Amino acid sequence: MTTASICTIGDEILIGQIVDTNSSKISQALNRIGVKVRYMLSIGDDREEIITKLDKCLQQTDIVIVTGGLGPTKDDITKEALASLSGATGYKESPEQLAIVKRILGARHIELLDINMAQAQVPDSCEVIPNQLGTAPCMKFAFDEGRYGHSAVLYSLPGVPYEAEGLLEDILKDIKKHFTLERIIHKNIITFGVPESVLSKQIEAWEDALPEWLHLAYLPNATIGIRLRLSCYGADDESRVARMDEEIEKLKEILGTTVYGTGDDTLQSILPRLLKCPPEAAYQETISVAESCTGGHLSELITSTPGCSRYYNGSVTSYSNDVKINVLGVNPEIISNFGAVSRECAEAMARGVANLMDSDYSIATTGIAGPDGGSAEKPVGTCWIAASHRDRSTGEIEVVSKKVLSMSASRDVNIKRFAANALDLLRRFTEQQLF
């Protein structure tokens, strides 16, 4: 199988000044065409380090894609390092890239300087793929079998994300032209409500029986749950694809209601399905939210899904007890007798926001996200969540609730877990899969 390394160059990545988004986009693109990414690494602005690390990547993989270090300033040294690595004897001008440099700078009314024109100068050992979106071109270096024992290609892209992404299609076309590619398939089963260790034990026998060409990965996320990713390399064999689908069905059967989605599903993206809200439906069931400890994060998740205006009525962020009482209609005695962080308060909040916004469903959260505010009885990480459903024929509101305990000391993680558990409670409520 054709393999690749992805390398980013620049001290700014190593010190955390910027986040590397290029590598993930490049990796996804390579996977789509059947290239297996074996390594990702970041290299600082050190000429010898760049040469040494890229040389090793070329030894171990067929394709190396490099981003960064191609600007007009003196600290950008990638081009010089690549000239040395590839055995260039000098530099040549790329007329097409020079024309692009003049066009871009002219459009911005920026004076054309020598350092700008120098970006169109490239090692004579490379082939240029013009960069239509920026001044630094993509450089392609090809190495024959005599150098590394296999044919290898290095593509050097600018580090600016939209420029790197803009060049990707041309690089993919070039890879397809020169390499034999096998199909790679990744399929996700998405679960919620069972810890990773317990999940692993539940599917241990199934996992042990997988053929060696099927690979399972556990991908936990506080908001999404745990993705179980099944990967098939060399999926040109249709019998393998069929076997992969069979194994996924077995997995769903083992895990039952723990599974809520596939692919790129999230707890918020499946709401239209739960609320029976296809675009063509004559009547849309609706939802409203009352938040305390999640502080608007639950509403943010719901509104991140396009088309949510069809079913999302709105929310009340009721941080203070006064708002719980005066806006949501929570009886003051509930807070006096049970506290704001209680089953009784969460259920009253759910009823209150459903009445306030005349929604079919509602969700409420009240808890202690931390890092302060906990007690022996109600430690940090305690949350009560509630979900309600209105019977339109009778007007009655049914409410279910659940206590959530998050052991994380992180306020941010606790808020995410509270919100995700609230959406999962709604899922189980609508699908009549309560515990």
Sine and cosine of phi, psi and omega as CSV:
sin_phi,cos_phi,sin_psi,cos_psi,sin_omega,cos_omega
0.00,0.00,0.66,-0.75,0.03,-1.00
-0.92,0.38,0.75,-0.66,-0.07,-1.00
-0.87,-0.50,0.32,-0.95,-0.06,-1.00
-0.59,-0.81,0.41,-0.91,0.19,-0.98
-0.87,-0.50,0.58,-0.81,0.06,-1.00
-0.87,-0.50,0.82,-0.57,-0.08,-1.00
-0.82,-0.58,0.73,-0.69,0.13,-0.99
-0.94,-0.34,0.59,-0.81,-0.04,-1.00
-0.85,-0.53,0.76,-0.65,0.06,-1.00
0.58,-0.82,0.75,-0.66,0.05,-1.00
-0.87,0.49,-0.48,0.88,-0.06,-1.00
-0.88,0.47,-0.46,0.89,0.06,-1.00
-0.98,0.19,-0.67,0.74,-0.06,-1.00
-0.92,0.38,-0.49,0.87,0.01,-1.00
-1.00,-0.05,0.05,1.00,0.07,-1.00
0.98,0.19,0.28,0.96,-0.02,-1.00
-0.95,0.30,-0.56,0.83,0.10,-1.00
-0.75,-0.66,0.38,-0.92,0.01,-1.00
-0.99,-0.13,0.74,-0.67,0.01,-1.00
-0.98,0.18,0.97,-0.23,0.08,-1.00
-0.99,-0.16,-0.27,0.96,-0.04,-1.00
-0.88,0.47,-0.70,0.71,-0.12,-0.99
-0.87,0.50,-0.68,0.74,-0.04,-1.00
-0.92,0.39,-0.64,0.77,0.00,-1.00
-0.92,0.38,-0.65,0.76,0.02,-1.00
-0.91,0.41,-0.67,0.74,0.00,-1.00
-0.88,0.47,-0.70,0.71,0.02,-1.00
-0.88,0.48,-0.67,0.74,-0.01,-1.00
-0.91,0.42,-0.66,0.75,0.02,-1.00
-0.91,0.42,-0.66,0.75,0.03,-1.00
-0.87,0.50,-0.63,0.78,-0.04,-1.00
-0.88,0.48,-0.53,0.85,-0.04,-1.00
-0.99,-0.14,0.00,1.00,0.09,-1.00
0.99,-0.17,0.43,0.90,0.08,-1.00
-0.96,-0.28,0.80,-0.59,0.00,-1.00
-1.00,0.01,0.86,-0.51,0.02,-1.00
-0.99,0.12,0.87,-0.49,-0.03,-1.00
-1.00,-0.10,-0.55,0.83,-0.08,-1.00
-0.66,-0.75,0.56,-0.83,0.23,-0.97
-0.76,-0.65,0.75,-0.66,0.05,-1.00
-0.52,-0.85,0.41,-0.91,0.07,-1.00
-0.91,-0.41,0.67,-0.74,-0.06,-1.00
-0.83,-0.56,0.69,-0.73,0.01,-1.00
-0.97,0.26,0.07,-1.00,-0.02,-1.00
-0.99,0.17,0.93,0.36,0.02,-1.00
-0.72,-0.69,0.88,-0.47,-0.13,-0.99
-0.83,0.56,-0.77,0.64,-0.04,-1.00
-0.92,0.39,-0.59,0.81,0.03,-1.00
-0.91,0.42,-0.67,0.74,0.02,-1.00
-0.87,0.50,-0.74,0.67,-0.03,-1.00
-0.88,0.47,-0.73,0.69,-0.05,-1.00
-0.89,0.46,-0.74,0.68,-0.07,-1.00
-0.94,0.35,-0.65,0.76,0.01,-1.00
-0.93,0.36,-0.59,0.81,0.06,-1.00
-0.87,0.49,-0.66,0.75,0.01,-1.00
-0.92,0.39,-0.64,0.77,0.03,-1.00
-0.89,0.45,-0.62,0.78,0.03,-1.00
-0.93,0.38,-0.51,0.86,0.07,-1.00
-0.92,0.40,-0.60,0.80,-0.20,-0.98
-0.99,-0.16,-0.28,0.96,0.00,-1.00
-0.69,-0.73,0.29,-0.96,-0.05,-1.00
-0.99,0.16,-0.53,0.85,-0.09,-1.00
-0.78,-0.62,0.69,-0.73,0.11,-0.99
-0.81,-0.58,0.81,-0.58,0.06,-1.00
-0.91,-0.42,0.83,-0.56,-0.07,-1.00
-0.91,-0.41,0.68,-0.73,0.13,-0.99
-0.80,-0.59,0.61,-0.79,0.10,-0.99
0.97,-0.23,0.31,-0.95,0.10,-0.99
0.97,0.22,0.39,0.92,-0.04,-1.00
-0.88,-0.47,0.37,0.93,-0.01,-1.00
-0.97,0.26,0.00,-1.00,-0.04,-1.00
-0.99,0.11,-0.10,0.99,-0.10,-0.99
-1.00,-0.01,0.26,-0.97,-0.12,-0.99
-0.93,0.37,-0.35,0.94,-0.03,-1.00
-0.99,0.17,-0.13,0.99,0.03,-1.00
-1.00,-0.01,0.96,-0.26,-0.20,-0.98
-0.90,-0.43,0.12,0.99,-0.06,-1.00
-0.87,0.49,-0.69,0.72,-0.06,-1.00
-0.86,0.52,-0.69,0.72,0.01,-1.00
-0.90,0.43,-0.66,0.75,0.01,-1.00
-0.90,0.43,-0.65,0.76,0.01,-1.00
-0.93,0.36,-0.56,0.83,0.06,-1.00
-0.88,0.47,-0.68,0.73,0.01,-1.00
-0.92,0.39,-0.72,0.70,-0.02,-1.00
-0.86,0.50,-0.62,0.78,-0.11,-0.99
-1.00,-0.01,-0.05,1.00,0.02,-1.00
0.97,0.25,0.50,0.86,0.01,-1.00
-0.90,0.44,0.56,-0.83,0.04,-1.00
-0.99,-0.16,-0.13,0.99,0.00,-1.00
0.06,-1.00,-0.30,-0.95,-0.03,-1.00
-0.84,-0.54,0.43,-0.90,0.05,-1.00
-0.74,-0.68,0.36,-0.93,0.00,-1.00
-1.00,-0.07,0.66,-0.76,0.12,-0.99
-0.99,-0.14,0.98,-0.21,-0.04,-1.00
-0.85,0.53,-0.62,0.79,-0.03,-1.00
-0.92,0.40,-0.67,0.74,0.01,-1.00
-0.94,0.35,-0.57,0.82,0.04,-1.00
-0.89,0.46,-0.64,0.76,0.04,-1.00
-0.89,0.46,-0.61,0.79,0.02,-1.00
-0.92,0.38,-0.67,0.74,0.04,-1.00
-0.84,0.54,-0.74,0.67,-0.01,-1.00
-0.89,0.45,-0.64,0.77,0.00,-1.00
-0.90,0.44,-0.73,0.69,-0.05,-1.00
-0.91,0.42,-0.73,0.68,-0.02,-1.00
-0.93,0.38,-0.60,0.80,0.04,-1.00
-0.90,0.44,-0.66,0.75,0.01,-1.00
-0.90,0.43,-0.48,0.88,0.00,-1.00
-1.00,-0.09,0.05,1.00,-0.02,-1.00
0.84,0.54,0.67,0.74,0.04,-1.00
-0.96,-0.27,0.71,-0.70,-0.01,-1.00
-0.89,0.46,0.71,-0.71,0.02,-1.00
-0.99,0.16,0.93,-0.37,-0.04,-1.00
-0.97,-0.25,0.22,-0.98,0.02,-1.00
-0.85,0.53,-0.63,0.78,-0.04,-1.00
-0.93,0.37,-0.45,0.89,0.07,-1.00
-0.96,0.29,-0.69,0.72,0.01,-1.00
-0.90,0.43,-0.49,0.87,-0.01,-1.00
-0.91,0.41,-0.34,0.94,0.01,-1.00
-0.93,0.37,-0.35,0.94,0.06,-1.00
-1.00,0.07,-0.04,1.00,0.09,-1.00
-1.00,0.02,0.81,-0.58,-0.07,-1.00
-0.75,-0.67,0.39,-0.92,0.06,-1.00
-0.84,0.55,0.62,-0.79,-0.03,-1.00
-0.95,0.31,-0.04,1.00,0.03,-1.00
-1.00,-0.01,0.00,1.00,-0.11,-0.99
-0.91,-0.42,0.31,-0.95,0.16,-0.99
-0.96,-0.28,0.67,-0.74,-0.06,-1.00
-1.00,-0.10,0.74,-0.67,0.21,-0.98
-0.95,-0.32,0.95,-0.32,-0.12,-0.99
-0.86,0.51,0.63,-0.78,0.05,-1.00
-0.98,-0.20,0.96,-0.27,-0.06,-1.00
-0.96,0.27,-0.26,0.96,-0.11,-0.99
-0.97,-0.24,-0.10,1.00,-0.05,-1.00
-0.41,-0.91,-0.02,-1.00,-0.12,-0.99
-1.00,0.00,-0.34,0.94,0.00,-1.00
-0.99,-0.10,0.79,-0.61,-0.03,-1.00
-0.98,0.19,0.22,-0.98,0.22,-0.98
-1.00,0.09,0.73,-0.69,0.03,-1.00
-0.92,-0.38,0.74,-0.67,0.01,-1.00
-0.93,-0.37,0.81,-0.58,0.03,-1.00
-0.90,-0.45,0.84,-0.54,0.00,-1.00
-0.96,-0.28,0.68,-0.73,-0.01,-1.00
-0.83,-0.56,0.75,-0.66,-0.03,-1.00
-0.99,0.10,0.05,-1.00,-0.09,-1.00
-0.89,0.45,-0.43,0.90,-0.02,-1.00
-0.90,0.44,-0.42,0.91,-0.04,-1.00
-0.99,0.13,-0.75,0.66,-0.12,-0.99
-0.86,-0.52,0.04,1.00,-0.03,-1.00
1.00,0.09,-0.03,1.00,0.08,-1.00
-0.39,-0.92,0.38,-0.92,0.08,-1.00
-0.92,0.38,0.70,-0.71,-0.01,-1.00
-0.65,-0.76,0.53,-0.85,0.00,-1.00
-0.73,-0.68,0.68,-0.73,0.08,-1.00
-0.88,-0.48,0.78,-0.62,0.09,-1.00
-0.93,-0.36,0.79,-0.61,0.03,-1.00
-0.93,-0.37,0.88,-0.47,-0.06,-1.00
-0.92,-0.38,0.42,-0.91,0.16,-0.99
-0.90,0.43,0.41,-0.91,-0.06,-1.00
-0.99,0.11,-0.29,0.96,0.01,-1.00
-0.87,0.50,0.86,-0.51,-0.17,-0.98
-0.81,0.59,-0.71,0.71,-0.07,-1.00
-0.95,0.32,-0.44,0.90,0.08,-1.00
-0.95,0.30,-0.70,0.71,0.03,-1.00
-0.87,0.49,-0.68,0.73,0.00,-1.00
-0.91,0.40,-0.60,0.80,0.00,-1.00
-0.91,0.41,-0.44,0.90,0.00,-1.00
-1.00,0.04,-0.24,0.97,-0.13,-0.99
-0.85,0.53,-0.68,0.73,-0.07,-1.00
-0.87,0.49,-0.66,0.75,0.03,-1.00
-0.90,0.43,-0.63,0.78,0.01,-1.00
-0.92,0.39,-0.67,0.74,0.02,-1.00
-0.88,0.48,-0.66,0.75,0.04,-1.00
-0.88,0.47,-0.66,0.75,-0.01,-1.00
-0.92,0.39,-0.63,0.78,0.03,-1.00
-0.90,0.44,-0.70,0.71,0.00,-1.00
-0.87,0.49,-0.54,0.84,-0.05,-1.00
-0.95,0.30,-0.51,0.86,-0.16,-0.99
-0.93,-0.37,-0.15,0.99,-0.05,-1.00
-0.80,-0.59,0.52,-0.85,0.14,-0.99
-1.00,0.09,0.85,-0.53,-0.12,-0.99
-0.91,-0.42,0.61,-0.79,0.09,-1.00
-0.93,-0.38,0.55,-0.84,-0.06,-1.00
-0.94,0.33,0.65,-0.76,0.10,-0.99
-0.89,-0.46,0.75,-0.66,0.02,-1.00
-0.85,-0.53,0.77,-0.64,0.14,-0.99
-0.89,-0.46,0.74,-0.67,0.08,-1.00
-0.76,-0.65,0.69,-0.72,-0.04,-1.00
-0.95,-0.32,0.69,-0.72,0.24,-0.97
-0.93,-0.38,0.78,-0.62,-0.14,-0.99
-0.92,-0.40,0.78,-0.62,-0.09,-1.00
-0.85,-0.52,0.33,-0.94,0.11,-0.99
-0.49,-0.87,0.60,-0.80,0.16,-0.99
0.97,-0.22,-0.09,1.00,0.01,-1.00
-0.82,-0.57,0.80,-0.60,0.00,-1.00
-0.86,0.50,0.43,-0.90,-0.06,-1.00
-0.84,0.54,-0.66,0.75,-0.03,-1.00
-0.91,0.41,-0.66,0.76,0.02,-1.00
-0.93,0.37,-0.68,0.74,0.02,-1.00
-0.86,0.52,-0.70,0.72,0.00,-1.00
-0.86,0.50,-0.65,0.76,0.00,-1.00
-0.93,0.38,-0.62,0.78,-0.03,-1.00
-0.89,0.45,-0.57,0.82,-0.09,-1.00
-0.95,-0.32,0.27,0.96,-0.08,-1.00
-0.84,0.54,-0.75,0.67,-0.03,-1.00
-0.90,0.43,-0.66,0.75,0.03,-1.00
-0.89,0.46,-0.70,0.71,-0.02,-1.00
-0.90,0.44,-0.67,0.75,-0.01,-1.00
-0.90,0.44,-0.43,0.90,-0.05,-1.00
-1.00,0.00,0.00,1.00,-0.01,-1.00
-0.92,0.39,0.60,-0.80,0.10,-1.00
-0.91,0.41,0.38,-0.93,-0.12,-0.99
-0.91,0.41,-0.35,0.94,-0.01,-1.00
-1.00,0.05,-0.03,1.00,0.11,-0.99
-0.96,-0.27,0.79,-0.61,-0.08,-1.00
-0.86,-0.50,0.73,-0.68,-0.01,-1.00
-0.95,-0.32,0.69,-0.73,0.08,-1.00
-0.76,-0.64,0.59,-0.81,0.06,-1.00
-0.98,-0.21,0.82,-0.57,-0.05,-1.00
-0.81,-0.58,1.00,0.06,-0.04,-1.00
-0.98,0.22,0.54,-0.84,0.02,-1.00
-0.49,-0.87,0.74,-0.67,-0.10,-0.99
-0.87,0.49,-0.56,0.83,-0.05,-1.00
-1.00,0.00,-0.59,0.81,-0.11,-0.99
-1.00,0.00,-0.59,0.81,-0.14,-0.99
0.92,-0.39,-0.60,-0.80,0.03,-1.00
-0.89,-0.46,0.88,-0.48,0.14,-0.99
-1.00,0.09,0.75,-0.66,0.16,-0.99
-0.97,-0.24,0.94,-0.34,-0.06,-1.00
-0.98,-0.21,0.85,-0.52,0.05,-1.00
-0.98,-0.22,0.82,-0.57,-0.07,-1.00
-0.88,-0.47,0.71,-0.71,0.05,-1.00
-0.85,-0.52,0.91,-0.41,0.06,-1.00
-0.99,-0.14,0.71,-0.70,-0.09,-1.00
0.99,0.15,0.69,0.72,-0.09,-1.00
-1.00,0.09,0.27,0.96,0.11,-0.99
-0.93,0.37,-0.38,0.92,0.06,-1.00
-0.98,0.22,0.94,-0.34,-0.07,-1.00
-0.88,0.47,-0.47,0.88,0.02,-1.00
-0.91,0.41,-0.53,0.85,0.05,-1.00
-0.93,0.37,-0.66,0.75,0.02,-1.00
-0.88,0.47,-0.68,0.74,0.02,-1.00
-0.89,0.45,-0.67,0.74,0.01,-1.00
-0.90,0.43,-0.62,0.78,0.03,-1.00
-0.87,0.49,-0.71,0.71,0.03,-1.00
-0.89,0.45,-0.62,0.78,0.04,-1.00
-0.88,0.47,-0.68,0.73,-0.02,-1.00
-0.92,0.40,-0.57,0.82,0.04,-1.00
-0.91,0.41,-0.66,0.76,0.03,-1.00
-0.90,0.43,-0.63,0.78,0.07,-1.00
-0.88,0.48,-0.68,0.74,-0.02,-1.00
-0.89,0.45,-0.68,0.73,0.03,-1.00
-0.87,0.49,-0.64,0.77,-0.01,-1.00
-0.92,0.40,-0.64,0.77,0.01,-1.00
-0.91,0.42,-0.68,0.73,-0.13,-0.99
-1.00,0.03,-0.35,0.94,0.08,-1.00
0.85,0.53,-0.77,-0.64,-0.11,-0.99
-0.95,0.30,-0.13,0.99,0.11,-0.99
-0.89,0.46,-0.50,0.86,0.01,-1.00
-0.99,0.15,0.78,-0.63,0.06,-1.00
-0.86,-0.52,-0.17,0.98,-0.05,-1.00
-0.23,-0.97,0.01,-1.00,0.04,-1.00
-0.67,-0.74,0.12,-0.99,0.08,-1.00
0.87,0.49,-0.83,-0.56,-0.02,-1.00
-0.97,-0.23,0.32,0.95,0.00,-1.00
-0.85,0.53,0.53,-0.85,0.18,-0.98
-0.75,-0.66,0.22,-0.97,0.00,-1.00
-0.87,0.49,-0.54,0.84,0.01,-1.00
-0.99,0.16,-0.51,0.86,-0.05,-1.00
-0.96,0.29,-0.35,0.94,-0.01,-1.00
-1.00,0.02,0.01,1.00,-0.01,-1.00
-0.83,0.56,-0.67,0.74,0.03,-1.00
-0.84,0.55,-0.59,0.81,0.04,-1.00
-0.93,0.37,-0.69,0.72,-0.02,-1.00
-0.91,0.42,-0.62,0.78,-0.08,-1.00
-1.00,-0.02,0.12,0.99,0.02,-1.00
0.81,0.59,0.83,0.56,-0.09,-1.00
-0.87,-0.50,0.82,0.57,0.12,-0.99
-0.91,0.41,0.47,-0.88,-0.07,-1.00
-0.82,0.57,-0.51,0.86,-0.08,-1.00
-1.00,0.04,-0.03,1.00,-0.08,-1.00
-0.91,0.43,0.64,-0.77,0.02,-1.00
-0.94,0.33,-0.56,0.83,0.01,-1.00
-0.80,-0.60,0.74,-0.67,0.00,-1.00
-0.96,-0.27,0.84,-0.54,0.15,-0.99
-0.94,0.34,0.55,-0.84,-0.12,-0.99
-0.85,-0.53,0.28,-0.96,0.00,-1.00
-0.66,-0.75,0.52,-0.85,0.12,-0.99
-0.71,-0.71,0.27,-0.96,-0.14,-0.99
-0.71,-0.71,0.67,-0.75,0.16,-0.99
-0.87,-0.50,0.89,-0.46,-0.08,-1.00
-0.87,-0.49,0.64,-0.77,0.19,-0.98
-0.87,-0.49,-0.98,0.17,-0.10,-0.99
-0.92,0.40,-0.39,0.92,0.00,-1.00
-1.00,0.09,-0.18,0.98,0.22,-0.97
0.81,0.58,0.50,0.86,0.01,-1.00
0.97,-0.23,-0.17,0.99,-0.05,-1.00
-0.92,0.40,-0.60,0.80,0.02,-1.00
-0.89,0.46,-0.69,0.73,0.04,-1.00
-0.91,0.42,-0.61,0.79,0.03,-1.00
-0.88,0.47,-0.66,0.75,0.03,-1.00
-0.89,0.46,-0.72,0.70,-0.04,-1.00
-0.89,0.46,-0.69,0.72,-0.06,-1.00
-0.98,0.20,-0.04,1.00,0.07,-1.00
-0.97,0.23,-0.19,0.98,0.00,-1.00
-1.00,-0.04,0.85,-0.53,0.03,-1.00
-0.84,0.54,0.64,-0.77,0.02,-1.00
1.00,0.07,0.10,0.99,-0.06,-1.00
-0.92,0.40,-0.28,0.96,0.01,-1.00
-0.90,0.43,-0.28,0.96,0.03,-1.00
-0.94,0.34,-0.45,0.90,-0.10,-0.99
-0.75,-0.66,-0.19,0.98,-0.05,-1.00
-0.99,-0.15,0.91,-0.42,-0.02,-1.00
-0.99,0.13,-0.63,0.78,-0.03,-1.00
0.49,-0.87,-0.13,-0.99,-0.07,-1.00
-0.53,-0.85,0.27,-0.96,0.15,-0.99
-0.81,-0.59,0.86,-0.52,0.10,-0.99
-1.00,-0.05,0.99,-0.14,-0.17,-0.99
-0.98,-0.21,0.94,0.35,-0.05,-1.00
-0.92,0.39,-0.68,0.74,-0.05,-1.00
-1.00,0.04,0.44,-0.90,0.06,-1.00
-0.90,0.43,-0.53,0.85,0.02,-1.00
-0.87,0.49,-0.65,0.76,0.02,-1.00
-0.94,0.34,-0.62,0.78,0.06,-1.00
-0.85,0.53,-0.67,0.74,-0.07,-1.00
-0.98,0.21,-0.77,0.64,-0.17,-0.98
-0.99,0.10,-0.43,0.90,0.00,-1.00
-0.98,-0.20,-0.73,0.69,-0.06,-1.00
-1.00,0.01,-0.21,0.98,0.05,-1.00
0.98,0.19,0.38,0.92,0.07,-1.00
-0.92,0.38,0.76,-0.64,0.01,-1.00
-0.89,0.45,0.80,-0.60,0.00,-1.00
-0.82,0.57,-0.49,0.87,-0.02,-1.00
-0.92,0.38,-0.47,0.88,0.05,-1.00
-0.89,0.46,-0.72,0.69,-0.01,-1.00
-0.93,0.36,-0.62,0.79,0.02,-1.00
-0.91,0.42,-0.67,0.74,-0.11,-0.99
-1.00,0.07,-0.57,0.82,-0.12,-0.99
-0.88,-0.47,-0.32,0.95,-0.05,-1.00
1.00,-0.04,0.32,-0.95,0.00,-1.00
-0.93,0.36,-0.52,0.85,0.04,-1.00
-1.00,-0.07,1.00,0.04,-0.06,-1.00
-0.35,-0.94,0.34,-0.94,0.07,-1.00
-0.84,0.53,-0.72,0.70,-0.08,-1.00
-0.87,0.49,-0.66,0.75,-0.01,-1.00
-0.94,0.35,-0.68,0.73,0.01,-1.00
-0.87,0.49,-0.69,0.73,-0.01,-1.00
-0.92,0.39,-0.62,0.78,0.03,-1.00
-0.91,0.41,-0.61,0.79,0.04,-1.00
-0.90,0.44,-0.66,0.75,0.00,-1.00
-0.89,0.45,-0.71,0.71,0.05,-1.00
-0.90,0.44,-0.68,0.73,-0.07,-1.00
-0.88,0.47,-0.71,0.70,-0.04,-1.00
-0.96,0.29,-0.51,0.86,0.07,-1.00
-0.90,0.44,-0.66,0.75,0.04,-1.00
-0.94,0.34,-0.68,0.73,-0.03,-1.00
-0.87,0.50,-0.64,0.77,-0.10,-1.00
-0.94,-0.34,0.14,0.99,0.06,-1.00
0.75,0.66,0.78,0.62,-0.03,-1.00
-0.98,-0.22,0.38,-0.92,0.04,-1.00
-0.96,0.26,-0.63,0.77,0.01,-1.00
-0.82,-0.57,0.36,-0.93,0.13,-0.99
-0.51,-0.86,0.34,-0.94,0.10,-0.99
-0.72,-0.70,0.59,-0.81,0.04,-1.00
-0.70,-0.72,0.55,-0.83,0.05,-1.00
-0.72,-0.69,0.67,-0.74,0.12,-0.99
-0.50,-0.87,0.82,-0.57,-0.09,-1.00
-0.15,-0.99,-0.27,-0.96,-0.06,-1.00
-0.82,-0.58,0.97,-0.23,-0.06,-1.00
-0.99,0.15,-0.41,0.91,0.03,-1.00
1.00,-0.04,-0.09,-1.00,0.06,1.00
-0.98,0.21,-0.18,0.98,0.02,-1.00
-0.93,-0.38,0.05,-1.00,0.12,-0.99
0.99,-0.15,-0.06,1.00,-0.02,-1.00
-1.00,0.09,0.17,-0.99,0.05,-1.00
-0.59,-0.81,0.09,-1.00,0.03,-1.00
-0.88,0.48,-0.61,0.79,-0.03,-1.00
-0.98,0.21,-0.61,0.79,-0.01,-1.00
-0.76,-0.65,1.00,0.09,-0.05,-1.00
-0.95,0.30,0.27,-0.96,0.12,-0.99
-0.82,0.57,0.70,-0.71,-0.05,-1.00
0.98,-0.21,-0.03,1.00,0.04,-1.00
-1.00,0.06,0.72,-0.69,0.04,-1.00
-0.53,-0.85,0.66,-0.76,0.18,-0.98
-0.95,-0.30,0.75,-0.66,0.06,-1.00
-0.84,-0.54,0.50,-0.87,0.01,-1.00
-0.62,-0.78,0.50,-0.87,0.08,-1.00
-0.73,-0.68,0.57,-0.82,-0.02,-1.00
-0.76,-0.65,0.37,-0.93,0.10,-0.99
-0.65,-0.76,0.74,-0.67,0.00,-1.00
-0.99,-0.12,0.80,-0.61,0.12,-0.99
-0.99,0.12,0.95,-0.31,-0.08,-1.00
-0.91,0.42,-0.40,0.92,-0.01,-1.00
-0.97,0.24,-0.51,0.86,-0.04,-1.00
-0.91,-0.41,-0.33,0.95,-0.05,-1.00
0.99,0.11,-0.07,1.00,-0.02,-1.00
-0.96,0.27,0.55,-0.83,0.00,-1.00
-0.91,-0.41,0.86,-0.51,0.07,-1.00
-1.00,-0.09,0.67,-0.74,-0.05,-1.00
-0.78,-0.63,0.66,-0.75,0.15,-0.99
-0.82,-0.57,0.43,-0.90,-0.04,-1.00
-0.56,-0.83,0.24,-0.97,-0.06,-1.00
-0.40,-0.92,0.59,-0.81,0.09,-1.00
-1.00,-0.08,0.73,-0.68,0.01,-1.00
-0.90,-0.43,0.74,-0.68,0.08,-1.00
-0.87,-0.50,0.90,-0.44,0.06,-1.00
-0.96,-0.29,0.80,-0.59,-0.07,-1.00
-1.00,0.04,0.02,1.00,-0.04,-1.00
-0.96,0.28,0.59,-0.81,0.08,-1.00
-1.00,0.06,-0.12,0.99,-0.05,-1.00
-1.00,0.08,0.82,-0.57,0.03,-1.00
-0.87,0.49,-0.70,0.72,-0.03,-1.00
-0.88,0.48,-0.71,0.70,0.00,-1.00
-0.91,0.42,-0.66,0.75,0.02,-1.00
-0.87,0.50,-0.72,0.70,0.00,-1.00
-0.87,0.50,-0.69,0.73,0.00,-1.00
-0.90,0.44,-0.67,0.75,0.00,-1.00
-0.93,0.38,-0.63,0.77,0.04,-1.00
-0.87,0.49,-0.74,0.68,-0.04,-1.00
-0.90,0.44,-0.67,0.74,0.00,-1.00
-0.91,0.43,-0.66,0.75,0.03,-1.00
-0.91,0.42,-0.55,0.84,0.05,-1.00
-0.91,0.41,-0.69,0.73,0.04,-1.00
-0.91,0.42,-0.59,0.81,0.01,-1.00
-0.94,0.34,-0.58,0.81,0.07,-1.00
-0.88,0.48,-0.68,0.73,0.05,-1.00
-0.88,0.47,-0.67,0.74,0.03,-1.00
-0.84,0.55,-0.77,0.63,-0.05,-1.00
-0.92,0.39,-0.55,0.83,0.03,-1.00
-0.91,0.41,-0.75,0.66,-0.04,-1.00
-0.93,0.37,-0.51,0.86,-0.01,-1.00
-1.00,-0.07,0.12,0.99,0.01,-1.00
0.79,0.61,0.76,0.65,-0.02,-1.00
-0.86,-0.51,0.55,0.84,-0.04,-1.00
-0.94,0.34,0.36,-0.93,-0.28,-0.96
-0.93,0.38,0.00,0.00,0.00,0.00
